[in-house]
Amino acid sequence: MLLPTFEMSSAYAAQRVYASYSALERSISVTALEEFVRTGAVDSSLAVYAEYLKPAQLQELRRVLQSPIKANAVAVSQFLYTPQGEFLLRRLGEVIKTESRQEKPGFHALRSALILAAADSGGLTLLGLLREYPGASIHIDLARTLGIASELEKMVSDTEKAITAVSQKAKTEAAIEQPSFLSAKLPDFRRKGKFATSKQTYKLLDAVRNRFLLTDVYIPSGIEKVPVIVISHGVGTDSSNFEYLGSHLASHGFAVIVPNHPGSDTKQLSSLMKGSANEVAEPSEFYNRPLDIKFVLDELQQRNKSTFRGRLNFDEVGVFGQSFGGYTGLALAGAQINFAQLEKDCKPKALTETWNVSLLLQCRALELRKFSPLMSYDLHDKRIKAVIAVNPITSSIFGETGLNNIKIPVMIVASSDDTIAPALYEQILPFSWIGNQQKYLAVMQGATHFSAIGEGKNDANQIGLPSDIAGDDPAQVRKYLNSLSLPFFQSHVAGMTKYAPYLNAAYAKAISTQPLGLNLIQSLTSTELAQTFNGELKQIKQP
């Protein structure tokens, strides 16, 4: 399997679009559509549709044609060659077809057009897709296209409502906490700590699972006994992407362990792009990743007396995870894989109606039952005292039942512009399910799924994140995570309760800066969230 190059010629791009609406089908030139988007002018071919579409629908069509999606040609290419990407391609292929209207040629043509359109400097748009589509003509179901646009718009609208509810709750909580926060005399957690740090990389081999775990360890100097924090990276990244957080936590007195998960790191992503792998992560990663953390903790605990001279306190361990790493941390915290929820949410009809990309990955966990039906998948580790999960996938892999098994302090961090693991469905609503009272929800307005990922090492396997998918101000996001993780881990891992005044809405308000705002709340019930949706929580459905 070879990925297409981005120098592909568009000389054979579609010149005309055959748009169907009910029984009506007429030919429209791509040039006419471009003029319609640019000026709003309706030529004779579009005028026929104007008789059937309401003015609002016509304007919606104009908006849909030109609305850009934060995407990147490399990232789009990576995704479209995964089973999840091919699933969405087949769904789009029911709406956008080649001249012959045959499925297989249309599938490949659509993938090629999406990759080329994503390379446009203005972003990925439907008009760009039509412009890059290979072949003399393209057939598009106008009614279903508007329907898809409506579904995506509802997802965005529902998310905005939920974030507004979080913002309002944060204002209420901040007003209550403001006096005690102002009286606290604590250090500025946005700055580096007072301890000098050293970094060592260890080559650990789990022979039982045949997993080679290259692991970075950051150690602060001048402290006899230090609590331990483990950082779990997401799909397609590695330990180097979280050096900013590892060094920051170490400078404040933590030992930080950052393993590389071999089945879903940068090497796996590189293999996908080269055609030697067909997935960014195998279903087995749902249990292998937590087992990676367990093994690394076991191994380093054995070496503690010699290599680390007993300085690492493995009775005080916290976990920070991003994306798939967020799932990893929650699994270690006690959340259990919910096969009943997965079977309910992963039925073919449900999947053909969803635009929650993360659900397609979560559903892969059902295959675990096929390969190891007797395995318990209890991944809880009692050494873990607290977890921060950034952009985690949760809704079906855990569901309400699975998340309610978490009995330790947990912080869920969501990004408003996350199109991979949508904030409402994967973080905000799941936060309301957690019965544990020691919980926190942080929402970063303007951040994306990739904003928390730091600069990685410069080698052949490390693929840089373009600014258009990293969000408006990724540097600010990383400052927020530094500022939130320190008081959280100091309070709930190191047991230093004097840092508790930093874990509230007033503190988040104090460090929040535009254009990327931050809200932090300590409670949000399903009832409160339902009020945002006219009292009907059941209206909040996977898009």
C-alpha positions in Angstrom: 0.0 0.0 0.0 1.5 3.3 -1.1 0.3 6.7 0.0 -0.3 9.2 -2.8 2.2 12.0 -3.2 1.0 15.6 -2.7 2.5 16.7 -6.1 -0.3 14.9 -7.9 -1.5 16.8 -10.9 -5.1 18.2 -10.8 -5.2 18.6 -14.6 -7.9 15.9 -14.7 -9.9 17.5 -11.8 -13.7 17.5 -12.2 -15.0 20.3 -14.4 -18.7 19.7 -13.8 -20.8 18.6 -10.8 -24.1 16.7 -11.3 -26.1 17.7 -8.3 -29.3 15.8 -7.4 -32.1 17.1 -5.2 -35.1 14.7 -5.0 -35.9 13.7 -8.6 -34.0 16.7 -10.0 -30.5 16.4 -11.3 -28.7 19.1 -13.3 -25.1 19.8 -14.3 -23.3 22.7 -12.6 -19.8 23.8 -13.5 -17.2 24.0 -10.8 -16.5 27.5 -12.0 -20.2 28.4 -11.4 -19.9 27.1 -7.8 -16.7 29.0 -7.2 -18.5 32.2 -8.4 -21.5 31.4 -6.2 -19.1 31.0 -3.2 -17.2 34.2 -4.0 -20.0 36.6 -4.8 -23.3 34.8 -4.1 -24.3 35.0 -7.8 -26.6 32.3 -9.0 -26.2 31.3 -12.6 -28.8 29.6 -14.8 -27.7 26.1 -13.7 -28.0 26.9 -10.0 -31.2 28.9 -10.5 -33.0 25.6 -11.2 -32.2 24.5 -7.6 -33.0 27.9 -6.2 -36.7 27.2 -7.1 -36.7 24.1 -4.8 -34.4 25.3 -2.0 -35.5 27.9 0.5 -33.3 31.0 0.6 -31.9 29.9 4.0 -31.0 26.5 2.4 -29.2 28.2 -0.5 -27.2 30.3 1.9 -26.5 27.2 3.9 -25.1 25.5 0.7 -22.9 28.5 0.1 -21.6 28.3 3.7 -21.1 24.5 3.5 -19.1 24.8 0.2 -16.6 27.3 1.7 -16.4 26.5 5.5 -12.9 25.2 6.2 -12.0 22.3 8.4 -8.8 22.4 10.5 -6.9 19.7 8.7 -3.6 18.9 7.1 -2.7 16.8 4.0 -0.3 14.6 6.0 -2.8 14.1 8.8 -5.7 13.5 6.5 -3.6 10.9 4.5 -2.6 9.1 7.7 -6.2 8.9 8.8 -7.8 7.9 5.5 -5.6 4.8 5.3 -6.8 3.5 8.6 -9.9 1.3 8.9 -11.7 4.2 10.6 -10.8 6.6 7.7 -11.9 4.1 5.1 -15.2 3.7 7.0 -15.9 7.4 6.7 -14.8 7.4 3.1 -17.4 4.7 2.3 -20.0 6.9 4.1 -19.0 10.0 2.1 -19.0 7.8 -1.1 -22.7 7.3 -0.8 -23.1 11.1 -1.3 -20.2 11.9 -3.6 -19.7 9.6 -6.6 -17.7 9.3 -9.8 -19.3 9.7 -13.2 -19.6 5.9 -13.5 -21.1 5.8 -10.0 -19.2 2.6 -9.2 -18.1 2.2 -5.6 -14.4 1.2 -5.9 -13.2 3.9 -8.3 -15.2 6.5 -6.3 -13.6 5.4 -3.1 -10.1 6.0 -4.4 -11.0 9.2 -6.2 -12.6 10.6 -3.0 -9.5 9.7 -0.9 -7.2 11.4 -3.5 -9.4 14.5 -3.6 -9.6 14.8 0.2 -5.8 14.7 0.5 -5.2 17.2 -2.2 -7.9 19.5 -0.9 -6.4 19.3 2.6 -3.2 20.7 1.2 -4.9 24.0 0.2 -3.6 26.9 2.2 -7.1 28.0 3.0 -8.0 24.7 4.6 -10.1 21.7 3.6 -13.5 22.7 2.1 -16.2 21.0 0.1 -15.5 23.3 -2.8 -11.8 22.4 -2.7 -12.8 18.7 -2.6 -15.0 19.1 -5.8 -12.2 21.1 -7.4 -9.6 18.4 -6.8 -11.9 15.4 -7.6 -10.3 13.4 -10.5 -12.4 12.8 -13.5 -14.5 14.9 -15.9 -17.5 15.0 -13.6 -18.7 14.2 -10.2 -22.2 13.3 -8.9 -23.3 14.7 -5.5 -26.6 14.2 -3.6 -27.4 17.8 -2.6 -30.1 16.9 0.0 -27.9 14.4 1.8 -24.9 16.8 1.7 -27.1 19.5 3.4 -28.2 16.7 5.9 -24.6 15.9 6.7 -23.8 19.6 7.2 -26.8 19.9 9.5 -25.5 16.9 11.6 -22.1 18.5 11.9 -23.6 21.8 12.7 -25.6 20.2 15.5 -22.5 18.6 16.9 -20.8 22.0 17.0 -23.9 23.7 18.4 -24.4 21.1 21.2 -20.7 21.4 22.2 -21.0 25.2 22.4 -24.1 24.9 24.6 -22.2 22.5 26.9 -19.1 24.7 27.1 -21.4 27.7 27.9 -22.9 25.6 30.8 -19.3 24.9 32.0 -18.4 28.6 31.8 -21.5 29.6 33.8 -20.8 27.0 36.4 -17.2 28.2 36.6 -18.4 31.7 37.3 -20.5 30.5 40.1 -17.8 28.4 41.7 -15.2 31.2 41.2 -17.4 33.6 43.2 -17.5 31.2 46.1 -13.8 30.3 46.0 -12.4 33.8 45.3 -11.7 34.9 49.0 -9.8 31.8 50.0 -7.8 31.8 46.7 -6.8 35.5 47.1 -5.5 34.8 50.7 -3.3 31.9 49.6 0.4 32.6 49.3 1.6 29.9 46.9 4.2 29.9 44.1 3.4 30.6 40.4 3.1 27.1 38.9 3.6 28.5 35.4 7.3 29.0 36.2 10.0 26.3 36.4 10.7 25.0 39.9 13.8 25.4 42.0 15.2 22.0 41.4 17.8 21.2 38.8 16.9 18.0 36.9 18.5 15.2 35.0 17.1 12.9 32.3 18.0 9.3 31.6 16.6 6.9 29.0 16.2 3.3 29.9 15.8 0.3 27.5 13.2 -2.0 29.1 12.1 -5.3 27.6 8.9 -7.0 28.6 9.8 -10.5 27.3 6.3 -11.9 28.1 4.6 -9.5 25.7 7.6 -8.9 23.5 7.4 -5.1 24.1 10.5 -2.9 24.0 9.8 0.1 26.1 12.2 2.9 25.7 11.5 5.0 28.8 12.6 8.5 29.8 13.0 9.3 33.5 13.4 12.9 34.8 14.8 13.2 38.3 15.1 16.3 40.5 18.3 16.8 42.4 18.6 17.5 46.1 15.6 15.6 47.3 15.8 12.3 49.2 12.3 10.9 48.5 10.2 12.0 45.5 6.7 11.1 44.3 6.3 9.6 40.9 4.4 10.8 37.8 3.9 8.7 34.7 3.1 10.4 31.4 1.3 8.4 28.7 1.5 9.8 25.2 -1.3 9.5 22.5 -1.5 7.8 19.2 1.3 8.7 16.7 3.4 10.6 19.3 6.1 9.6 21.7 7.9 10.5 25.0 9.7 13.5 23.3 6.4 15.3 22.8 5.9 15.6 26.6 9.4 16.7 27.5 8.0 20.1 28.3 5.8 18.7 31.0 8.2 16.1 32.3 11.0 18.6 32.9 8.5 21.1 34.4 7.2 18.6 36.9 10.7 17.4 37.8 11.8 20.9 38.5 9.1 21.1 41.1 10.2 17.9 42.9 8.6 15.0 41.1 10.3 12.0 39.4 8.7 11.7 36.0 8.5 8.5 33.9 7.6 8.7 30.2 7.5 5.4 28.4 7.0 5.0 24.6 4.1 2.7 23.8 5.4 0.7 20.8 2.1 -0.2 19.3 0.8 3.3 18.8 3.8 5.7 18.8 5.6 7.6 16.1 7.2 4.5 14.7 3.7 2.9 14.2 2.5 6.0 12.5 5.6 6.0 10.2 4.9 2.4 9.4 1.3 3.3 8.5 2.5 6.0 6.1 5.1 3.6 4.5 2.4 1.0 4.0 3.9 -1.6 6.3 1.0 -1.2 8.8 -2.7 -0.6 8.2 -3.7 0.8 11.6 -2.4 3.5 13.9 -3.2 1.2 16.8 -4.2 -2.4 17.0 -7.2 -3.4 19.3 -4.7 -5.1 21.7 -3.4 -1.6 22.6 -6.5 -1.1 24.8 -4.8 -3.5 27.3 -1.2 -3.3 26.2 -0.9 0.4 27.0 -2.0 0.1 30.7 0.2 -3.0 30.9 3.1 -1.0 29.6 2.7 1.4 32.5 2.4 -1.5 35.0 5.6 -3.2 33.7 7.6 0.0 33.7 6.6 0.8 37.3 7.4 -2.8 38.3 10.8 -2.7 36.6 11.8 0.7 37.9 10.6 -0.2 41.4 13.0 -3.2 41.3 15.8 -0.8 40.3 14.9 1.8 42.9 17.3 0.5 45.6 20.2 0.4 43.2 19.9 2.7 40.3 17.8 5.4 42.1 19.1 4.7 45.6 15.6 4.4 47.0 14.7 8.0 46.1 11.5 7.1 44.1 8.4 6.8 46.2 6.2 4.2 44.4 3.5 4.5 47.0 2.8 7.9 45.6 2.2 7.6 41.8 0.1 9.8 39.5 -0.6 9.5 35.8 -1.0 12.2 33.1 -2.3 11.0 29.7 -3.3 12.6 26.5 -5.8 11.1 24.0 -5.2 7.4 24.0 -2.9 8.1 26.9 -5.9 9.6 28.7 -7.8 6.4 28.2 -4.7 4.6 29.5 -4.6 6.7 32.7 -8.3 6.2 33.4 -8.0 2.4 32.9 -5.2 2.4 35.5 -7.4 4.5 37.8 -10.0 1.7 37.8 -12.3 2.5 34.8 -13.2 -0.8 33.2 -13.8 -1.6 29.6 -17.6 -1.7 29.1 -18.3 -4.3 26.5 -22.1 -4.0 26.9 -21.9 -0.3 26.1 -19.6 -1.0 23.1 -22.0 -3.6 21.7 -24.8 -1.1 22.0 -23.0 1.9 20.4 -21.1 -0.1 17.8 -24.0 -1.6 15.8 -23.6 -0.9 12.1 -26.5 1.5 11.9 -25.2 3.6 14.8 -21.8 3.8 13.3 -23.1 4.9 9.9 -24.8 7.8 11.6 -21.9 9.0 13.8 -19.3 11.8 13.1 -17.5 11.1 16.4 -14.3 9.8 14.9 -13.1 8.5 18.3 -16.0 6.1 18.5 -14.7 4.2 15.5 -11.5 3.6 17.4 -13.3 2.7 20.6 -15.4 0.1 18.7 -12.2 -1.7 17.8 -12.0 -2.9 21.4 -14.9 -5.3 20.7 -12.4 -7.5 18.9 -10.7 -8.2 22.3 -13.6 -10.5 23.1 -12.8 -12.5 19.9 -9.1 -13.0 20.6 -9.2 -13.3 24.4 -12.8 -14.0 25.6 -11.7 -15.2 29.0 -9.4 -12.2 29.8 -10.8 -10.0 32.6 -9.3 -6.8 31.4 -9.1 -5.4 34.9 -6.3 -2.9 34.4 -6.5 -1.1 37.7 -3.2 -0.4 39.5 -3.5 0.4 43.2 -0.2 2.4 43.1 -2.0 5.1 41.1 -3.3 7.8 43.4 -4.6 10.4 40.9 -5.0 10.8 37.1 -5.2 13.7 34.7 -6.7 12.7 31.3 -6.4 15.2 28.5 -8.7 14.8 25.5 -9.5 11.1 26.5 -11.8 8.7 24.7 -14.4 7.5 27.2 -18.0 7.5 26.0 -18.3 3.9 24.9 -15.1 2.2 25.9 -16.0 3.0 29.5 -19.5 4.5 29.5 -21.1 5.6 32.7 -20.7 2.2 34.4 -17.0 1.9 33.6 -16.2 5.5 34.7 -18.1 5.0 38.0 -15.4 2.5 39.1 -12.9 5.4 39.5 -12.4 6.0 43.2 -9.3 8.2 43.1 -9.0 11.9 42.2 -9.3 12.6 38.5 -9.1 15.7 36.3 -10.6 15.6 32.8 -9.3 18.2 30.3 -11.3 19.0 27.2 -10.6 21.2 24.2 -13.5 23.1 22.6 -12.2 22.5 19.0 -11.5 18.8 19.3 -12.8 17.1 16.2 -11.2 13.8 17.1 -12.6 13.2 20.5 -15.4 15.8 20.7 -15.5 17.6 24.1 -19.2 17.2 24.8 -19.4 13.4 24.0 -16.0 12.3 25.2 -15.2 14.6 28.2 -18.0 16.9 29.4 -20.9 14.4 29.5 -18.7 11.6 30.8 -17.4 13.9 33.6 -21.0 14.2 34.8 -21.2 10.4 35.1 -18.3 10.1 37.5 -19.7 9.6 41.0 -16.3 10.3 42.7 -16.5 13.7 44.5 -12.8 14.4 44.0 -13.0 15.3 40.3 -12.3 18.3 38.2 -13.2 19.3 34.6 -11.0 21.8 32.7 -12.2 23.2 29.4 -9.8 25.1 27.1 -11.6 27.4 24.7 -10.0 27.4 21.2 -7.7 24.4 21.8 -7.8 21.3 19.5 -7.1 17.6 20.1 -3.4 18.3 19.3 -2.7 21.5 21.3 -1.3 19.6 24.3 1.3 17.8 22.2 4.7 19.5 22.5 7.5 19.7 20.0 9.0 16.2 19.4 12.5 15.0 18.5 13.6 15.7 15.0 14.0 12.3 13.4 12.6 10.3 10.5 9.7 8.9 12.7 8.6 12.2 14.2 6.0 14.1 12.2 5.6 17.7 13.1 2.2 19.2 13.9 1.1 21.9 11.5 -0.1 25.1 13.2 -3.6 24.8 11.7 -4.4 21.6 13.6 -2.5 22.5 16.8 -4.9 25.3 17.6 -4.7 29.0 18.1 -2.1 29.0 20.8 -0.6 25.6 21.7 2.1 27.2 23.8 -0.6 28.6 26.1 -2.3 25.2 26.3 1.0 23.7 27.6 1.3 26.5 30.2 -2.2 25.7 31.4 -1.3 22.0 31.7 1.9 22.9 33.6 -0.2 25.1 35.9 -3.0 22.6 36.5 -0.9 19.4 36.9 1.4 20.8 39.6 -1.3 21.6 42.2 -3.3 18.6 41.3 -0.4 16.2 41.8 1.0 18.0 44.8 -2.4 17.8 46.5 -3.5 14.3 45.5 -0.2 12.4 45.0 2.3 14.1 47.3 -0.4 14.8 49.9 0.3 18.5 50.2 -3.1 19.9 50.9 -1.9 23.4 51.1 -2.0 23.4 47.3 -5.7 22.8 47.2 -6.6 26.5 46.7 -5.2 26.2 43.2 -7.7 23.5 42.2 -10.7 25.7 41.6 -12.5 28.0 39.2 -11.0 31.1 40.8 -7.4 30.0 40.0 -8.3 29.0 36.5 -9.9 32.4 36.0 -6.8 34.1 37.3 -4.4 32.4 34.9 -6.8 32.4 31.9 -5.7 34.6 29.0 -7.2 35.3 25.6 -7.6 34.2 22.9 -7.5 30.8 24.5 -9.5 30.8 27.7 -9.6 28.3 30.6 -12.4 27.2 32.8 -12.2 24.8 35.7 -15.1 23.3 37.6 -15.4 20.7 40.4 -18.9 19.5 39.7 -21.4 19.2 36.9 -24.4 16.9 37.3 -26.3 15.2 34.5 -29.3 17.3 35.6 -27.4 20.6 35.3 -26.2 19.6 31.9 -29.6 18.5 30.8 -31.0 22.0 31.6 -28.8 23.4 28.8 -30.7 21.1 26.4 -34.2 22.1 27.5 -34.2 19.5 30.3 -33.8 16.5 28.0 -30.4 14.8 28.4 -31.4 12.2 25.9 -31.2 14.9 23.2 -27.5 14.7 23.6 -26.7 12.0 21.1 -23.5 10.9 19.4 -23.4 12.9 16.1 
